[in-house]
Amino acid sequence: MRHLLAAVHQALSLPAPLRQSDQLPHLVLLEQRVGIAMASIGRLLADAQSEELDFLSEGDHILHQIADLPPDSYHHQPN
């Protein structure tokens, strides 16, 4: 379960946009990442027999899917 939660956290953690013009690219990328996480969570919830291996598999799936998305190329807020 921890692996799945860490993957969801990583999917949803994007640096804040720096300028107004960076808002849209940020939101588009975030929406794509949310969709990936929601699909994985939905598959787990749909199967009442989900076990630890299923949670690990979905966590890996999230990480692989977000790695295939374009990088966060908008300008970021300084940390």
Order of alpha helices (4+ residues) and beta strands (2+ residues): alpha-alpha-alpha
